[in-house]
Amino acid sequence: MTLSICIPIYNYNVTRLIHELSAQASQLSCPYEIILMEDGSQSFLSDNALLAELPHVQHIELPYNIGRSAIRNKLADTAQYEFLLFMDCDTLPLSSHFIQNYLTAAQSSNADVILGGCHYLKERPDTAHLLRWLYGIQREMGNATERNRHPFRSFTAFNLLIKKSVFEKVRFDESLKEYGHEDTLFGWELEKAHFHLLHIDNPAIHQIDEEENDNFLQKTNSSLKNLWVVYQKIEDKDDFRKDIKILKYQEFLRKTRLLRPTSVLLSLFSKLFRRNLTSSHPQMFIFDLYKLEVLCRASLNKI
Protein backbone atom coordinates (compact mmCIF):
# COMPACT_ATOMS: atom_id res chain seq x y z
CA MET A 1 0.00 0.00 0.00
CA THR A 2 0.98 3.60 -0.57
CA LEU A 3 -0.53 6.65 1.13
CA SER A 4 -1.00 10.35 0.42
CA ILE A 5 -2.12 12.41 3.41
CA CYS A 6 -3.98 15.49 2.14
CA ILE A 7 -4.55 18.53 4.37
CA PRO A 8 -6.44 21.58 3.04
CA ILE A 9 -5.57 24.65 5.13
CA TYR A 10 -7.24 27.99 5.57
CA ASN A 11 -5.70 30.37 8.13
CA TYR A 12 -4.77 27.67 10.62
CA ASN A 13 -1.54 26.59 12.28
CA VAL A 14 -1.16 22.86 11.53
CA THR A 15 2.22 22.41 13.25
CA ARG A 16 0.93 20.11 15.98
CA LEU A 17 -1.16 18.02 13.57
CA ILE A 18 1.62 17.52 11.03
CA HIS A 19 4.27 16.66 13.59
CA GLU A 20 1.97 13.96 14.93
CA LEU A 21 1.12 12.61 11.48
CA SER A 22 4.76 12.70 10.42
CA ALA A 23 5.84 10.80 13.53
CA GLN A 24 3.21 8.14 12.91
CA ALA A 25 3.87 7.89 9.18
CA SER A 26 7.61 7.48 9.72
CA GLN A 27 6.85 4.17 11.44
CA LEU A 28 5.03 2.79 8.39
CA SER A 29 6.58 0.24 6.10
CA CYS A 30 4.87 1.75 3.04
CA PRO A 31 5.71 4.84 0.96
CA TYR A 32 3.84 7.97 2.02
CA GLU A 33 3.63 11.71 1.48
CA ILE A 34 1.98 14.56 3.36
CA ILE A 35 0.62 17.39 1.20
CA LEU A 36 -0.29 20.69 2.84
CA MET A 37 -2.21 23.08 0.61
CA GLU A 38 -3.02 26.64 1.68
CA ASP A 39 -6.32 27.79 0.20
CA GLY A 40 -5.46 31.47 -0.08
CA SER A 41 -4.47 31.69 3.58
CA GLN A 42 -3.20 34.97 5.03
CA SER A 43 -2.24 33.68 8.48
CA PHE A 44 0.33 31.16 9.80
CA LEU A 45 1.99 30.78 6.40
CA SER A 46 5.54 30.97 7.74
CA ASP A 47 4.80 28.48 10.54
CA ASN A 48 3.22 26.01 8.15
CA ALA A 49 5.93 26.47 5.52
CA LEU A 50 8.55 25.26 8.01
CA LEU A 51 6.83 21.87 8.03
CA ALA A 52 8.19 21.19 4.55
CA GLU A 53 11.51 20.50 6.28
CA LEU A 54 10.01 17.27 7.63
CA PRO A 55 10.53 14.10 5.55
CA HIS A 56 8.02 13.55 2.73
CA VAL A 57 6.12 16.78 3.50
CA GLN A 58 5.35 19.40 0.86
CA HIS A 59 3.75 22.77 1.49
CA ILE A 60 1.87 24.48 -1.35
CA GLU A 61 0.46 28.00 -1.23
CA LEU A 62 -2.40 28.94 -3.54
CA PRO A 63 -2.55 32.68 -4.25
CA TYR A 64 -6.31 32.91 -3.71
CA ASN A 65 -9.11 30.90 -2.14
CA ILE A 66 -10.58 28.33 -4.52
CA GLY A 67 -13.10 26.80 -2.10
CA ARG A 68 -13.60 23.62 -0.10
CA SER A 69 -14.50 21.45 -3.09
CA ALA A 70 -11.79 22.61 -5.46
CA ILE A 71 -9.02 22.40 -2.85
CA ARG A 72 -9.78 18.73 -2.20
CA ASN A 73 -9.81 17.95 -5.91
CA LYS A 74 -6.51 19.77 -6.33
CA LEU A 75 -4.97 17.83 -3.43
CA ALA A 76 -6.10 14.56 -5.00
CA ASP A 77 -4.64 15.58 -8.35
CA THR A 78 -1.33 16.43 -6.67
CA ALA A 79 -1.22 13.15 -4.73
CA GLN A 80 0.76 10.31 -6.26
CA TYR A 81 -0.20 7.30 -4.14
CA GLU A 82 -2.88 4.62 -3.98
CA PHE A 83 -4.86 5.80 -0.94
CA LEU A 84 -5.81 9.36 -0.01
CA LEU A 85 -6.27 10.32 3.64
CA PHE A 86 -8.16 13.61 3.93
CA MET A 87 -8.17 15.44 7.25
CA ASP A 88 -9.41 18.92 8.08
CA CYS A 89 -6.70 21.25 9.30
CA ASP A 90 -8.34 21.77 12.72
CA THR A 91 -8.04 18.12 13.75
CA LEU A 92 -5.76 15.85 15.75
CA PRO A 93 -5.60 12.04 15.71
CA LEU A 94 -7.04 10.54 18.88
CA SER A 95 -4.91 7.38 18.60
CA SER A 96 -1.14 7.10 18.36
CA HIS A 97 -1.85 4.35 15.80
CA PHE A 98 -4.26 6.49 13.80
CA ILE A 99 -2.67 6.00 10.38
CA GLN A 100 -1.92 2.33 10.93
CA ASN A 101 -5.54 1.77 11.98
CA TYR A 102 -6.68 3.08 8.60
CA LEU A 103 -4.22 0.96 6.66
CA THR A 104 -5.16 -2.16 8.61
CA ALA A 105 -8.85 -1.56 7.90
CA ALA A 106 -8.14 -0.99 4.21
CA GLN A 107 -6.12 -4.20 3.96
CA SER A 108 -8.66 -6.34 5.85
CA SER A 109 -11.78 -5.12 4.03
CA ASN A 110 -12.97 -4.50 0.51
CA ALA A 111 -14.02 -0.95 1.38
CA ASP A 112 -13.53 1.81 -1.18
CA VAL A 113 -14.02 4.55 1.42
CA ILE A 114 -13.38 4.43 5.16
CA LEU A 115 -14.55 7.00 7.71
CA GLY A 116 -12.91 7.09 11.13
CA GLY A 117 -15.37 9.39 12.87
CA CYS A 118 -14.91 12.44 15.07
CA HIS A 119 -14.29 13.07 18.73
CA TYR A 120 -14.75 16.05 21.03
CA LEU A 121 -12.89 16.53 24.27
CA LYS A 122 -15.01 16.20 27.41
CA GLU A 123 -13.92 19.48 28.95
CA ARG A 124 -16.83 21.93 28.67
CA PRO A 125 -15.78 25.24 27.07
CA ASP A 126 -16.91 28.65 28.24
CA THR A 127 -20.30 30.01 27.24
CA ALA A 128 -18.99 31.97 24.26
CA HIS A 129 -17.72 28.74 22.64
CA LEU A 130 -20.30 26.28 23.95
CA LEU A 131 -22.70 25.72 21.05
CA ARG A 132 -20.26 24.11 18.61
CA TRP A 133 -18.93 21.78 21.29
CA LEU A 134 -22.40 20.73 22.46
CA TYR A 135 -23.56 20.10 18.89
CA GLY A 136 -20.49 17.95 18.27
CA ILE A 137 -20.99 15.95 21.45
CA GLN A 138 -24.70 15.34 20.91
CA ARG A 139 -25.00 15.10 17.14
CA GLU A 140 -21.67 14.18 15.54
CA MET A 141 -19.98 11.67 17.83
CA GLY A 142 -20.98 8.04 17.40
CA ASN A 143 -19.29 4.66 17.35
CA ALA A 144 -18.72 2.67 14.17
CA THR A 145 -21.51 0.20 14.90
CA GLU A 146 -24.05 3.02 15.03
CA ARG A 147 -22.68 4.76 11.95
CA ASN A 148 -22.56 1.58 9.86
CA ARG A 149 -26.34 1.13 10.26
CA HIS A 150 -26.82 4.07 7.88
CA PRO A 151 -23.34 4.46 6.39
CA PHE A 152 -24.02 7.40 4.08
CA ARG A 153 -26.08 9.41 6.57
CA SER A 154 -24.33 12.67 7.54
CA PHE A 155 -21.35 11.83 5.34
CA THR A 156 -18.34 14.04 6.02
CA ALA A 157 -14.87 14.43 4.56
CA PHE A 158 -13.58 15.61 7.95
CA ASN A 159 -11.59 12.36 8.49
CA LEU A 160 -11.66 10.15 5.42
CA LEU A 161 -9.59 7.46 3.67
CA ILE A 162 -10.46 6.83 0.02
CA LYS A 163 -8.89 4.96 -2.88
CA LYS A 164 -7.49 7.40 -5.41
CA SER A 165 -9.05 5.32 -8.19
CA VAL A 166 -12.45 5.94 -6.60
CA PHE A 167 -11.81 9.66 -6.19
CA GLU A 168 -10.97 9.88 -9.88
CA LYS A 169 -14.51 8.69 -10.64
CA VAL A 170 -16.39 10.74 -8.02
CA ARG A 171 -15.01 14.19 -7.30
CA PHE A 172 -16.18 17.19 -5.32
CA ASP A 173 -18.45 19.56 -7.24
CA GLU A 174 -16.38 22.69 -7.82
CA SER A 175 -19.42 24.74 -8.78
CA LEU A 176 -20.20 24.88 -5.04
CA LYS A 177 -18.32 27.95 -3.87
CA GLU A 178 -19.94 28.67 -0.52
CA TYR A 179 -19.46 26.88 2.79
CA GLY A 180 -21.24 23.64 3.61
CA HIS A 181 -22.64 20.30 2.39
CA GLU A 182 -20.23 19.79 -0.49
CA ASP A 183 -19.32 16.55 1.26
CA THR A 184 -23.03 15.60 1.57
CA LEU A 185 -23.26 15.70 -2.22
CA PHE A 186 -19.95 13.85 -2.56
CA GLY A 187 -21.17 11.08 -0.24
CA TRP A 188 -24.48 10.78 -2.07
CA GLU A 189 -22.68 10.40 -5.40
CA LEU A 190 -20.44 7.71 -3.90
CA GLU A 191 -23.55 5.86 -2.72
CA LYS A 192 -25.25 6.25 -6.09
CA ALA A 193 -22.14 4.79 -7.76
CA HIS A 194 -22.36 1.79 -5.38
CA PHE A 195 -18.97 2.23 -3.74
CA HIS A 196 -18.49 0.42 -0.45
CA LEU A 197 -18.26 2.70 2.60
CA LEU A 198 -17.02 1.39 5.94
CA HIS A 199 -17.07 3.21 9.28
CA ILE A 200 -14.42 2.34 11.85
CA ASP A 201 -13.60 3.61 15.32
CA ASN A 202 -10.58 5.75 14.45
CA PRO A 203 -11.67 9.27 15.31
CA ALA A 204 -9.96 12.57 14.86
CA ILE A 205 -10.39 15.21 17.53
CA HIS A 206 -12.15 18.30 16.25
CA GLN A 207 -10.35 21.30 17.75
CA ILE A 208 -12.97 23.99 18.24
CA ASP A 209 -11.37 26.17 20.91
CA GLU A 210 -11.85 29.31 18.85
CA GLU A 211 -15.31 28.54 17.39
CA GLU A 212 -17.47 31.26 18.91
CA ASN A 213 -21.23 30.80 19.02
CA ASP A 214 -22.01 33.64 16.64
CA ASN A 215 -19.47 32.38 14.13
CA PHE A 216 -20.92 28.86 14.30
CA LEU A 217 -24.42 30.21 13.71
CA GLN A 218 -23.17 32.20 10.74
CA LYS A 219 -21.53 29.08 9.29
CA THR A 220 -24.75 27.15 9.94
CA ASN A 221 -26.69 29.73 7.93
CA SER A 222 -24.23 29.46 5.06
CA SER A 223 -24.26 25.68 5.22
CA LEU A 224 -28.05 25.43 5.04
CA LYS A 225 -28.26 27.89 2.17
CA ASN A 226 -25.65 25.83 0.35
CA LEU A 227 -27.62 22.66 1.12
CA TRP A 228 -30.56 24.21 -0.70
CA VAL A 229 -28.29 25.04 -3.65
CA VAL A 230 -27.07 21.44 -3.67
CA TYR A 231 -30.64 20.14 -3.47
CA GLN A 232 -31.64 22.10 -6.58
CA LYS A 233 -28.89 20.38 -8.57
CA ILE A 234 -30.28 16.92 -7.79
CA GLU A 235 -32.72 15.23 -10.17
CA ASP A 236 -33.71 12.38 -7.84
CA LYS A 237 -34.67 14.55 -4.89
CA ASP A 238 -36.57 11.76 -3.13
CA ASP A 239 -33.43 9.65 -2.93
CA PHE A 240 -31.17 12.54 -1.93
CA ARG A 241 -33.26 13.68 1.04
CA LYS A 242 -33.91 10.17 2.42
CA ASP A 243 -31.10 10.56 4.98
CA ILE A 244 -31.40 14.33 5.52
CA LYS A 245 -34.12 15.03 8.09
CA ILE A 246 -34.30 18.77 7.59
CA LEU A 247 -35.01 18.35 3.87
CA LYS A 248 -37.74 15.82 4.69
CA TYR A 249 -39.34 18.36 7.04
CA GLN A 250 -39.09 21.09 4.41
CA GLU A 251 -40.70 18.84 1.79
CA PHE A 252 -43.54 17.92 4.16
CA LEU A 253 -44.23 21.61 4.79
CA ARG A 254 -44.16 22.32 1.06
CA LYS A 255 -46.59 19.51 0.22
CA THR A 256 -48.99 20.53 2.98
CA ARG A 257 -48.76 24.22 1.99
CA LEU A 258 -47.42 25.09 5.40
CA LEU A 259 -43.98 26.21 4.27
CA ARG A 260 -44.61 29.96 4.22
CA PRO A 261 -46.73 30.07 7.42
CA THR A 262 -44.10 28.02 9.24
CA SER A 263 -41.32 30.26 7.99
CA VAL A 264 -43.19 33.35 9.18
CA LEU A 265 -43.94 31.80 12.56
CA LEU A 266 -40.37 30.65 13.15
CA SER A 267 -38.97 34.01 12.07
CA LEU A 268 -40.97 35.65 14.89
CA PHE A 269 -38.94 33.63 17.36
CA SER A 270 -35.55 33.98 15.65
CA LYS A 271 -34.17 36.41 18.25
CA LEU A 272 -35.29 34.13 21.07
CA PHE A 273 -33.66 31.18 19.29
CA ARG A 274 -30.36 33.04 19.04
CA ARG A 275 -30.59 34.13 22.66
CA ASN A 276 -30.91 30.52 23.77
CA LEU A 277 -28.20 29.23 21.42
CA THR A 278 -25.66 31.78 22.64
CA SER A 279 -26.53 31.20 26.31
CA SER A 280 -24.93 28.91 28.88
CA HIS A 281 -27.63 26.25 28.27
CA PRO A 282 -28.26 25.96 24.50
CA GLN A 283 -30.82 23.36 23.50
CA MET A 284 -30.48 21.18 20.40
CA PHE A 285 -34.25 21.25 19.84
CA ILE A 286 -34.05 25.03 19.57
CA PHE A 287 -31.10 24.66 17.22
CA ASP A 288 -33.21 22.36 15.01
CA LEU A 289 -35.96 24.99 14.86
CA TYR A 290 -33.39 27.67 14.09
CA LYS A 291 -32.02 25.59 11.20
CA LEU A 292 -35.50 24.84 9.86
CA GLU A 293 -36.28 28.56 9.78
CA VAL A 294 -33.09 29.24 7.80
CA LEU A 295 -33.84 26.47 5.30
CA CYS A 296 -37.49 27.50 4.89
CA ARG A 297 -36.41 31.06 4.20
CA ALA A 298 -33.79 29.88 1.72
CA SER A 299 -36.29 27.71 -0.15
CA LEU A 300 -38.90 30.46 -0.31
CA ASN A 301 -36.34 32.95 -1.60
CA LYS A 302 -35.20 30.31 -4.13
CA ILE A 303 -31.54 31.15 -3.54
C-alpha positions in Angstrom: 0.0 0.0 0.0 1.0 3.6 -0.6 -0.5 6.6 1.1 -1.0 10.4 0.4 -2.1 12.4 3.4 -4.0 15.5 2.1 -4.6 18.5 4.4 -6.4 21.6 3.0 -5.6 24.6 5.1 -7.2 28.0 5.6 -5.7 30.4 8.1 -4.8 27.7 10.6 -1.5 26.6 12.3 -1.2 22.9 11.5 2.2 22.4 13.2 0.9 20.1 16.0 -1.2 18.0 13.6 1.6 17.5 11.0 4.3 16.7 13.6 2.0 14.0 14.9 1.1 12.6 11.5 4.8 12.7 10.4 5.8 10.8 13.5 3.2 8.1 12.9 3.9 7.9 9.2 7.6 7.5 9.7 6.8 4.2 11.4 5.0 2.8 8.4 6.6 0.2 6.1 4.9 1.8 3.0 5.7 4.8 1.0 3.8 8.0 2.0 3.6 11.7 1.5 2.0 14.6 3.4 0.6 17.4 1.2 -0.3 20.7 2.8 -2.2 23.1 0.6 -3.0 26.6 1.7 -6.3 27.8 0.2 -5.5 31.5 -0.1 -4.5 31.7 3.6 -3.2 35.0 5.0 -2.2 33.7 8.5 0.3 31.2 9.8 2.0 30.8 6.4 5.5 31.0 7.7 4.8 28.5 10.5 3.2 26.0 8.1 5.9 26.5 5.5 8.5 25.3 8.0 6.8 21.9 8.0 8.2 21.2 4.6 11.5 20.5 6.3 10.0 17.3 7.6 10.5 14.1 5.5 8.0 13.6 2.7 6.1 16.8 3.5 5.4 19.4 0.9 3.8 22.8 1.5 1.9 24.5 -1.3 0.5 28.0 -1.2 -2.4 28.9 -3.5 -2.6 32.7 -4.2 -6.3 32.9 -3.7 -9.1 30.9 -2.1 -10.6 28.3 -4.5 -13.1 26.8 -2.1 -13.6 23.6 -0.1 -14.5 21.4 -3.1 -11.8 22.6 -5.5 -9.0 22.4 -2.8 -9.8 18.7 -2.2 -9.8 17.9 -5.9 -6.5 19.8 -6.3 -5.0 17.8 -3.4 -6.1 14.6 -5.0 -4.6 15.6 -8.4 -1.3 16.4 -6.7 -1.2 13.2 -4.7 0.8 10.3 -6.3 -0.2 7.3 -4.1 -2.9 4.6 -4.0 -4.9 5.8 -0.9 -5.8 9.4 0.0 -6.3 10.3 3.6 -8.2 13.6 3.9 -8.2 15.4 7.3 -9.4 18.9 8.1 -6.7 21.3 9.3 -8.3 21.8 12.7 -8.0 18.1 13.8 -5.8 15.9 15.8 -5.6 12.0 15.7 -7.0 10.5 18.9 -4.9 7.4 18.6 -1.1 7.1 18.4 -1.9 4.3 15.8 -4.3 6.5 13.8 -2.7 6.0 10.4 -1.9 2.3 10.9 -5.5 1.8 12.0 -6.7 3.1 8.6 -4.2 1.0 6.7 -5.2 -2.2 8.6 -8.8 -1.6 7.9 -8.1 -1.0 4.2 -6.1 -4.2 4.0 -8.7 -6.3 5.8 -11.8 -5.1 4.0 -13.0 -4.5 0.5 -14.0 -0.9 1.4 -13.5 1.8 -1.2 -14.0 4.5 1.4 -13.4 4.4 5.2 -14.5 7.0 7.7 -12.9 7.1 11.1 -15.4 9.4 12.9 -14.9 12.4 15.1 -14.3 13.1 18.7 -14.7 16.1 21.0 -12.9 16.5 24.3 -15.0 16.2 27.4 -13.9 19.5 28.9 -16.8 21.9 28.7 -15.8 25.2 27.1 -16.9 28.7 28.2 -20.3 30.0 27.2 -19.0 32.0 24.3 -17.7 28.7 22.6 -20.3 26.3 24.0 -22.7 25.7 21.1 -20.3 24.1 18.6 -18.9 21.8 21.3 -22.4 20.7 22.5 -23.6 20.1 18.9 -20.5 18.0 18.3 -21.0 15.9 21.4 -24.7 15.3 20.9 -25.0 15.1 17.1 -21.7 14.2 15.5 -20.0 11.7 17.8 -21.0 8.0 17.4 -19.3 4.7 17.3 -18.7 2.7 14.2 -21.5 0.2 14.9 -24.0 3.0 15.0 -22.7 4.8 12.0 -22.6 1.6 9.9 -26.3 1.1 10.3 -26.8 4.1 7.9 -23.3 4.5 6.4 -24.0 7.4 4.1 -26.1 9.4 6.6 -24.3 12.7 7.5 -21.4 11.8 5.3 -18.3 14.0 6.0 -14.9 14.4 4.6 -13.6 15.6 7.9 -11.6 12.4 8.5 -11.7 10.1 5.4 -9.6 7.5 3.7 -10.5 6.8 0.0 -8.9 5.0 -2.9 -7.5 7.4 -5.4 -9.0 5.3 -8.2 -12.5 5.9 -6.6 -11.8 9.7 -6.2 -11.0 9.9 -9.9 -14.5 8.7 -10.6 -16.4 10.7 -8.0 -15.0 14.2 -7.3 -16.2 17.2 -5.3 -18.5 19.6 -7.2 -16.4 22.7 -7.8 -19.4 24.7 -8.8 -20.2 24.9 -5.0 -18.3 28.0 -3.9 -19.9 28.7 -0.5 -19.5 26.9 2.8 -21.2 23.6 3.6 -22.6 20.3 2.4 -20.2 19.8 -0.5 -19.3 16.5 1.3 -23.0 15.6 1.6 -23.3 15.7 -2.2 -19.9 13.8 -2.6 -21.2 11.1 -0.2 -24.5 10.8 -2.1 -22.7 10.4 -5.4 -20.4 7.7 -3.9 -23.5 5.9 -2.7 -25.2 6.3 -6.1 -22.1 4.8 -7.8 -22.4 1.8 -5.4 -19.0 2.2 -3.7 -18.5 0.4 -0.4 -18.3 2.7 2.6 -17.0 1.4 5.9 -17.1 3.2 9.3 -14.4 2.3 11.9 -13.6 3.6 15.3 -10.6 5.7 14.4 -11.7 9.3 15.3 -10.0 12.6 14.9 -10.4 15.2 17.5 -12.2 18.3 16.2 -10.3 21.3 17.7 -13.0 24.0 18.2 -11.4 26.2 20.9 -11.8 29.3 18.8 -15.3 28.5 17.4 -17.5 31.3 18.9 -21.2 30.8 19.0 -22.0 33.6 16.6 -19.5 32.4 14.1 -20.9 28.9 14.3 -24.4 30.2 13.7 -23.2 32.2 10.7 -21.5 29.1 9.3 -24.8 27.1 9.9 -26.7 29.7 7.9 -24.2 29.5 5.1 -24.3 25.7 5.2 -28.0 25.4 5.0 -28.3 27.9 2.2 -25.6 25.8 0.4 -27.6 22.7 1.1 -30.6 24.2 -0.7 -28.3 25.0 -3.7 -27.1 21.4 -3.7 -30.6 20.1 -3.5 -31.6 22.1 -6.6 -28.9 20.4 -8.6 -30.3 16.9 -7.8 -32.7 15.2 -10.2 -33.7 12.4 -7.8 -34.7 14.6 -4.9 -36.6 11.8 -3.1 -33.4 9.7 -2.9 -31.2 12.5 -1.9 -33.3 13.7 1.0 -33.9 10.2 2.4 -31.1 10.6 5.0 -31.4 14.3 5.5 -34.1 15.0 8.1 -34.3 18.8 7.6 -35.0 18.3 3.9 -37.7 15.8 4.7 -39.3 18.4 7.0 -39.1 21.1 4.4 -40.7 18.8 1.8 -43.5 17.9 4.2 -44.2 21.6 4.8 -44.2 22.3 1.1 -46.6 19.5 0.2 -49.0 20.5 3.0 -48.8 24.2 2.0 -47.4 25.1 5.4 -44.0 26.2 4.3 -44.6 30.0 4.2 -46.7 30.1 7.4 -44.1 28.0 9.2 -41.3 30.3 8.0 -43.2 33.4 9.2 -43.9 31.8 12.6 -40.4 30.6 13.2 -39.0 34.0 12.1 -41.0 35.7 14.9 -38.9 33.6 17.4 -35.5 34.0 15.7 -34.2 36.4 18.3 -35.3 34.1 21.1 -33.7 31.2 19.3 -30.4 33.0 19.0 -30.6 34.1 22.7 -30.9 30.5 23.8 -28.2 29.2 21.4 -25.7 31.8 22.6 -26.5 31.2 26.3 -24.9 28.9 28.9 -27.6 26.3 28.3 -28.3 26.0 24.5 -30.8 23.4 23.5 -30.5 21.2 20.4 -34.3 21.2 19.8 -34.1 25.0 19.6 -31.1 24.7 17.2 -33.2 22.4 15.0 -36.0 25.0 14.9 -33.4 27.7 14.1 -32.0 25.6 11.2 -35.5 24.8 9.9 -36.3 28.6 9.8 -33.1 29.2 7.8 -33.8 26.5 5.3 -37.5 27.5 4.9 -36.4 31.1 4.2 -33.8 29.9 1.7 -36.3 27.7 -0.1 -38.9 30.5 -0.3 -36.3 32.9 -1.6 -35.2 30.3 -4.1 -31.5 31.1 -3.5 
